Amino acid sequence: MGPREFSVPADHNAEFIGELGFEPAFSVTIKHDPAVVIGGPKGERIYRKVTGGTVKGKINGTFYPDGTGEYSLGRSDGVIDINAHLLMRDENGEWIYLYNTGYLRPDGYYRVTSWVDADVRGKHGWVLGLFFIGSGKLAADGRSTTIDFYEVT
C-alpha cells in the first residue's frame, strides 16, 4: 500500500485549503528560579520553578507560582526541548492554563507551540480550540523568560 492510497484527491482542491496567518495574541514575562539540572539517561532534566510574571495583550494577568514550572530536557547536541506547564490568572481572577512545547537552541533561537485552556463559561473561552506559536528569549541571568505569542489563524 503506497502513500497515495491514504489520500483523497478531492481534499487537495483550493476550496479545502485555508489561508494561514498569525495574529498577535499576548506577551508573557515568566519569572522563575535559576534552573536545577539533573543528569539522566536521555540528557539533563532542567527544572525551573515559576515565581511570578505577567501576561499582556488579549489576556492580561499574572502567573501563579505554586505547582507550575518548566520541565525541559537538555540534549547532547546543546538544544533544550522545552516542556512548560503554567497557570495564569487574569485581572478578574479567572484561571487559564498554558502548555508550551518547543526548543531553545544554543544560538538563542527559542520557539514554542502552545495550547491554552480556560473555563468555557468565562471571558477567555475564545482560546479553546485555537493553536498558538511563540517566539521567546531566556534572560541572560536565567531568572526570566519572555515570549510573544501569536494565534494561528
QUIPE-V40399 format. One record per residue. SS is DSSP state (H for helix, E for strand, C for the rest). Layout:
<<SS> <SS>>
This chain:
<<C> <C> <H> <H> <H> <H> <C> <C> <H> <H> <H> <H> <C> <H> <H> <H> <C> <C> <C> <C> <C> <E> <E> <E> <E> <E> <E> <E> <E> <E> <E> <E> <C> <C> <C> <E> <E> <E> <E> <E> <C> <C> <E> <E> <E> <E> <E> <E> <E> <E> <E> <E> <E> <E> <E> <E> <E> <C> <C> <C> <E> <E> <E> <E> <E> <E> <E> <E> <E> <E> <E> <E> <E> <E> <C> <C> <C> <C> <C> <E> <E> <E> <E> <E> <E> <E> <E> <E> <E> <E> <C> <C> <C> <C> <E> <E> <E> <E> <E> <E> <E> <E> <E> <E> <C> <C> <C> <C> <C> <E> <E> <E> <E> <E> <E> <E> <E> <E> <C> <C> <C> <C> <C> <C> <H> <H> <H> <C> <C> <C> <C> <E> <E> <E> <E> <E> <E> <E> <C> <C> <C> <C> <C> <E> <E> <E> <E> <E> <E> <E> <E> <E> <C>>
